[in-house]
Amino acid sequence: MLIDLDAAPPPPPPRRSRLGSARLVLPGLTVVLILLLAGAAAPASAGLTEVAGAADQRAEYHLVTTAALYTAHPRANATLLDAIPLVAGGPKWSVTVAATDATIALSADRSTIMAVPRQRGWAVFVDAYTGRVRWKVSVTATPGVVGDRVVVRQPPGTLRMADVETGRTLWQEPAGADTLAVDDRWVVAIDQSGRGKVFASPNGTVLTDKSDLSYTDNGDGYGGAVILGNALYWWTSTVVAAYRLPGLTPLWRMDAGQTLTVEPCGTLVCAIGNGGVIAADPATGKDGWTNLAWRALTGEVAVTGDGRAQRADLSTGRVIEELGRGAPVGDLLIRLDGDRGLAIRLGDRAVLGELPPVNPARCSMAGRYLACPVDGGAVTVWRVR
């Protein structure tokens, strides 16, 4: 899998690229983060150590690993990628690639950086250690990635499965793909007419070809699909529908406004977006709950539209504990307290240290490294005790 790093600011809704995601973005949140923790001790400065940063250079996107910080900086018709080492011998390089306004992601084996245009154009695959460009391909939408393979949509209406390191074509089939979802078993492509195809992910064998999925594209930028277990979930700005795979057998359909992602939540499945969180039984679409205040859900921590963090009961959708104004990043909770930030360990609520004011929706963690944009967009990395 790839780590999804595009942590965009609040609405307008996302662009029309359709790809199921296993990671949660914090949509609709412009947060000033303050966690009110009873009895919280004074920050222990030793809990955070600044180890690297992108100086004063604003990074539109970044990702962090246990070896390096990678940043992406837009240029005219190109993107500058930088690798900044976090450990001795870690990657250190800078390269300009042909991807315009590119987001960046990392292959499952951490060998390859993928720079992808936010709409259409060149996707460029770069050696994560050396910065050498391995291959590039013209795409019509965001690629779908599974393990060490990538599905790219190319004109006119072609799906191509390629090796992520070399670009070698593993299989190629005709398919309209306004909406795309992939995992290590299946590739599901749905076009705007409601025709859906299911391919075997390893070899491209067509398993299902149906033309009556009642697919609706409202044309407003909301929409996507994801494979969870043995079901496909696709959504628009108004509905979420579930189909059993690989036959695309209809399971259920429910109203769910402004959905941005569908994810497991306890034993249920949750539609999460700017209209709140709606939970449903994965088999029937019923017996769930609705919380219109929540806009994000990470584990058992929910975040409301006005930036309050709450510990949630995922079986009922009720609030167990008010955590104050905040949001989680990895196993931390980040808060702002006046003109400083605080990193707080969620497990025991220990205050680990101080940060500049940051927006946790744009922070990320890898191992013990926390990376956040500060000072207008320059990224700083801290090592967490």
C-alpha distance (Angstrom), angle and dihedral (degrees) to the residues before:
residue distance angle dihedral
M1 . . .
L2 3.75 . .
I3 3.71 126.3 .
D4 3.70 110.1 -118.4
L5 3.78 110.2 -134.2
D6 3.72 107.2 170.4
A7 3.77 100.1 114.3
A8 3.77 99.0 172.3
P9 3.76 126.1 -173.1
P10 3.84 122.6 -105.7
P11 3.87 126.4 -57.8
P12 3.06 144.2 -23.2
P13 3.78 87.6 112.8
P14 3.80 121.1 -101.5
R15 3.80 123.6 -76.8
R16 3.77 120.9 -92.9
S17 3.78 96.5 -93.8
R18 3.81 107.6 121.1
L19 3.79 119.3 -150.5
G20 3.76 132.0 139.2
S21 3.77 112.7 -120.1
A22 3.77 133.0 -158.7
R23 3.70 93.4 -160.9
L24 3.81 127.2 76.2
V25 3.80 121.5 -124.6
L26 3.78 117.0 -161.0
P27 3.83 99.8 -121.3
G28 3.76 123.7 -169.3
L29 3.79 95.5 11.7
T30 3.76 122.7 129.3
V31 3.73 95.9 169.3
V32 3.76 138.1 -173.2
L33 3.77 97.5 -164.8
I34 3.77 121.9 -144.5
L35 3.80 121.1 156.9
L36 3.77 114.9 -159.6
L37 3.77 104.3 -150.4
A38 3.77 118.4 177.5
G39 3.74 111.6 -127.1
A40 3.81 95.2 3.5
A41 3.77 111.7 169.8
A42 3.79 125.7 -131.0
P43 3.82 112.8 -80.0
A44 3.79 114.6 -83.5
S45 3.80 102.8 -136.8
A46 3.79 90.7 -161.7
G47 3.79 89.3 66.8
L48 3.83 92.8 72.8
T49 3.78 127.1 42.8
E50 3.81 121.3 -175.5
V51 3.80 107.4 -131.6
A52 3.82 107.9 165.7
G53 3.76 145.9 -3.9
A54 3.78 145.8 179.5
A55 3.82 91.5 -111.9
D56 3.82 109.6 -134.2
Q57 3.81 94.8 -32.1
R58 3.79 113.6 118.9
A59 3.81 112.9 -129.9
E60 3.78 116.8 -154.5
Y61 3.82 90.0 -163.1
H62 3.78 135.0 8.8
L63 3.77 142.2 177.1
V64 3.78 130.4 -165.7
T65 3.81 130.9 -151.3
T66 3.79 131.6 177.9
A67 3.83 87.7 -94.1
A68 3.81 107.7 37.0
L69 3.79 150.5 5.0
Y70 3.82 113.5 -122.4
T71 3.80 120.4 -162.3
A72 3.81 135.0 -174.4
H73 3.81 122.4 -148.9
P74 3.84 120.4 -173.6
R75 3.79 117.4 -124.5
A76 3.81 131.4 175.1
N77 3.84 104.4 -63.2
A78 3.81 89.8 -21.2
T79 3.81 145.2 62.0
L80 3.80 128.4 -125.6
L81 3.81 112.6 -139.3
D82 3.80 121.6 -162.4
A83 3.80 131.2 -171.4
I84 3.83 116.3 -158.3
P85 3.82 116.9 -171.8
L86 3.80 120.5 -124.2
V87 3.81 95.6 -175.6
A88 3.79 134.9 34.5
G89 3.80 108.9 -75.3
G90 3.81 92.9 13.9
P91 3.83 121.4 145.9
K92 3.80 115.4 -69.4
W93 3.81 119.4 176.6
S94 3.80 146.4 112.8
V95 3.81 126.7 -144.4
T96 3.82 136.9 166.1
V97 3.82 114.5 -136.7
A98 3.80 133.4 -168.2
A99 3.81 95.2 -115.6
T100 3.81 109.2 113.3
D101 3.83 118.5 -137.0
A102 3.79 88.3 -12.3
T103 3.78 131.0 -167.5
I104 3.80 115.5 -150.2
A105 3.79 134.0 -137.5
L106 3.80 137.9 170.3
S107 3.81 130.4 -124.5
A108 3.78 119.0 -115.8
D109 3.80 92.5 -105.4
R110 3.84 90.4 47.4
S111 3.80 91.3 -123.5
T112 3.81 99.5 113.2
I113 3.80 136.2 49.2
M114 3.81 113.3 -153.6
A115 3.81 116.8 -154.4
V116 3.81 108.9 -164.6
P117 3.83 129.7 -177.2
R118 3.79 113.2 -121.3
Q119 3.80 90.4 -124.7
R120 3.80 121.3 6.3
G121 3.78 134.2 -29.8
W122 3.81 135.1 74.9
A123 3.79 122.2 -7.4
V124 3.81 109.2 -159.4
F125 3.81 126.2 -159.2
V126 3.82 115.9 -153.5
D127 3.82 132.6 -172.1
A128 3.81 102.7 -108.0
Y129 3.82 93.9 -145.1
T130 3.81 102.5 42.0
G131 3.82 104.7 22.7
R132 3.82 91.0 -126.6
V133 3.82 113.0 151.4
R134 3.80 105.9 -119.8
W135 3.81 100.6 -176.0
K136 3.78 142.9 -33.4
V137 3.78 136.0 -152.2
S138 3.81 136.9 -169.6
V139 3.81 110.1 -115.3
T140 3.79 135.5 -173.7
A141 3.82 95.1 -152.1
T142 3.79 141.9 0.0
P143 3.82 111.3 -52.7
G144 3.79 121.2 -117.4
V145 3.79 113.3 -125.9
V146 3.78 130.1 -158.9
G147 3.79 119.3 174.4
D148 3.81 109.6 -55.3
R149 3.82 93.9 -13.7
V150 3.79 133.5 80.2
V151 3.82 131.9 -158.3
V152 3.79 112.8 -146.2
R153 3.80 126.4 -170.5
Q154 3.78 111.8 -138.6
P155 3.81 132.5 177.8
P156 2.93 132.5 -65.2
G157 3.83 94.5 34.0
T158 3.80 100.9 -65.1
L159 3.81 130.0 145.8
R160 3.80 115.2 -154.1
M161 3.81 125.4 -172.7
A162 3.81 110.8 -155.3
D163 3.78 139.3 175.4
V164 3.80 106.1 -99.7
E165 3.82 95.0 -138.8
T166 3.82 101.0 43.8
G167 3.81 106.0 19.8
R168 3.81 89.5 -127.3
T169 3.82 109.8 160.0
L170 3.82 111.6 -116.5
W171 3.80 95.4 178.6
Q172 3.79 138.9 -18.5
E173 3.82 130.1 -160.4
P174 3.82 137.9 169.8
A175 3.80 112.8 -105.8
G176 3.78 139.3 143.3
A177 3.78 106.9 -126.2
D178 3.78 116.2 -176.0
T179 3.81 85.3 145.8
L180 3.81 122.6 31.8
A181 3.81 133.5 -175.7
V182 3.80 126.6 175.6
D183 3.78 141.7 -179.3
D184 3.81 134.5 157.1
R185 3.82 91.4 -78.8
W186 3.80 106.6 37.8
V187 3.79 144.8 22.3
V188 3.82 112.4 -155.5
A189 3.81 120.2 -165.3
I190 3.83 123.4 -176.5
D191 3.80 124.0 -176.3
Q192 3.80 128.6 -155.8
S193 3.80 92.8 -96.7
G194 3.81 91.0 62.1
R195 3.79 97.0 -104.3
G196 3.79 112.2 143.4
K197 3.78 129.4 -167.7
V198 3.79 127.3 -169.5
F199 3.81 118.1 -158.5
A200 3.78 129.4 -172.2
S201 3.79 102.9 -108.5
P202 3.85 96.6 -140.4
N203 3.83 98.5 51.9
G204 3.83 110.7 6.0
T205 3.81 96.4 -112.5
V206 3.83 109.4 164.3
L207 3.82 106.2 -119.4
T208 3.81 99.6 170.6
D209 3.80 135.7 13.5
K210 3.82 114.4 -178.6
S211 3.79 130.6 163.8
D212 3.83 102.6 -169.7
L213 3.80 106.5 70.3
S214 3.83 94.3 127.4
Y215 3.77 88.0 -130.2
T216 3.80 113.6 -179.2
D217 3.80 125.1 -163.3
N218 3.78 110.3 -168.8
G219 3.78 90.7 -168.3
D220 3.80 94.2 -129.9
G221 3.79 100.2 112.4
Y222 3.79 97.4 -101.2
G223 3.77 115.2 116.2
G224 3.78 145.6 90.8
A225 3.76 145.7 139.3
V226 3.79 139.2 -124.6
I227 3.80 136.7 -176.1
L228 3.81 112.8 -130.5
G229 3.78 116.6 176.5
N230 3.81 107.9 -42.7
A231 3.80 95.8 -23.9
L232 3.79 138.1 85.0
Y233 3.80 116.5 -140.2
W234 3.81 117.9 -166.2
W235 3.77 127.4 176.5
T236 3.77 145.2 -173.7
S237 3.80 130.5 -172.5
T238 3.82 90.3 -75.7
V239 3.82 111.4 27.9
V240 3.80 145.3 33.6
A241 3.81 119.1 -152.9
A242 3.81 130.5 -170.6
Y243 3.83 127.7 -152.8
R244 3.80 130.0 -177.0
L245 3.81 114.1 -121.4
P246 2.92 144.3 -94.7
G247 3.81 92.4 11.0
L248 3.85 97.2 46.0
T249 3.82 88.8 -126.8
P250 3.84 109.2 176.0
L251 3.81 113.5 -112.3
W252 3.81 105.7 169.5
R253 3.78 146.2 -38.7
M254 3.81 128.7 -147.7
D255 3.78 139.3 179.3
A256 3.80 112.0 -102.6
G257 3.79 119.4 159.7
Q258 3.82 125.0 -141.9
T259 3.80 95.5 -4.6
L260 3.80 115.2 -176.0
T261 3.80 101.0 175.4
V262 3.80 141.7 1.2
E263 3.81 117.6 -142.5
P264 3.80 141.2 161.3
C265 3.81 114.0 -91.8
G266 3.77 112.2 -174.7
T267 3.80 108.0 -54.6
L268 3.82 91.0 -23.6
V269 3.80 134.7 70.6
C270 3.81 119.0 -119.5
A271 3.80 132.2 -150.7
I272 3.82 104.6 -150.6
G273 3.77 126.0 -169.8
N274 3.76 150.2 105.8
G275 3.82 90.1 -50.4
G276 3.81 94.2 57.7
V277 3.82 133.3 -100.9
I278 3.82 123.2 -51.4
A279 3.81 118.4 -172.0
A280 3.80 124.2 -160.0
D281 3.79 140.6 175.4
P282 3.83 105.3 -95.9
A283 3.80 92.3 -135.7
T284 3.81 100.7 44.7
G285 3.80 109.0 14.4
K286 3.82 89.1 -125.9
D287 3.82 139.5 91.9
G288 3.79 93.8 57.3
W289 3.78 138.6 114.3
T290 3.81 141.3 -119.7
N291 3.81 130.5 -136.5
L292 3.79 110.8 -177.5
A293 3.82 93.4 -175.4
W294 3.80 96.7 63.4
R295 3.79 122.8 87.5
A296 3.81 100.9 171.7
L297 3.78 137.3 26.0
T298 3.81 124.6 -164.2
G299 3.77 113.0 175.3
E300 3.80 104.8 -52.3
V301 3.81 94.9 -23.0
A302 3.80 117.1 96.1
V303 3.81 125.9 -170.5
T304 3.78 122.2 -151.1
G305 3.77 127.8 -140.4
D306 3.80 90.9 -100.2
G307 3.81 93.1 50.1
R308 3.82 104.2 -97.9
A309 3.80 117.1 146.3
Q310 3.80 116.6 -141.4
R311 3.78 134.1 179.4
A312 3.81 105.6 -124.1
D313 3.78 136.1 -150.1
L314 3.82 99.4 -137.6
S315 3.80 93.0 -163.0
T316 3.81 93.6 60.6
G317 3.81 107.3 15.5
R318 3.79 90.8 -122.1
V319 3.78 127.5 138.4
I320 3.80 113.3 -107.8
E321 3.78 97.8 179.1
E322 3.79 136.5 7.0
L323 3.80 108.8 -131.7
G324 3.78 97.3 -178.2
R325 3.78 125.3 -122.4
G326 3.79 108.9 -23.0
A327 3.80 148.3 93.7
P328 3.81 135.9 -136.4
V329 3.80 127.2 -108.3
G330 3.79 110.9 -173.7
D331 3.81 107.0 -48.5
L332 3.80 92.1 -22.2
L333 3.76 134.2 85.2
I334 3.81 115.1 -143.3
R335 3.78 121.3 -151.6
L336 3.78 137.9 172.5
D337 3.77 118.6 -132.4
G338 3.79 109.5 -174.2
D339 3.80 107.9 -58.7
R340 3.80 95.3 -12.5
G341 3.76 137.1 69.4
L342 3.79 126.1 -135.5
A343 3.80 129.3 -151.3
I344 3.79 110.2 -148.7
R345 3.79 126.1 -175.2
L346 3.79 108.8 -125.0
G347 3.81 95.2 -150.1
D348 3.78 98.0 62.9
R349 3.83 101.9 2.9
A350 3.81 91.8 -118.0
V351 3.82 113.0 163.7
L352 3.81 104.4 -128.9
G353 3.77 101.4 -175.9
E354 3.77 151.0 -58.0
L355 3.80 130.1 -66.0
P356 3.78 133.8 -178.5
P357 3.82 112.7 -98.7
V358 3.84 105.0 -68.4
N359 3.80 138.7 171.1
P360 3.84 107.8 -124.9
A361 3.81 90.1 -154.8
R362 3.81 85.5 73.5
C363 3.81 97.2 40.8
S364 3.80 126.1 94.4
M365 3.80 138.7 -173.0
A366 3.81 136.2 -148.0
G367 3.78 117.5 -179.9
R368 3.79 105.1 -45.1
Y369 3.82 95.6 -20.1
L370 3.82 121.6 105.0
A371 3.82 118.2 -167.1
C372 3.81 124.6 -170.1
P373 3.81 135.8 164.7
V374 3.81 110.8 -115.3
D375 3.81 136.3 169.4
G376 3.79 96.2 33.0
G377 3.79 97.5 -37.5
A378 3.83 109.2 -36.1
V379 3.82 108.5 132.4
T380 3.81 123.0 -127.1
V381 3.82 126.0 -169.4
W382 3.80 125.2 -150.6
R383 3.78 128.4 -170.8
V384 3.81 109.7 -131.7
R385 3.78 120.0 -141.2
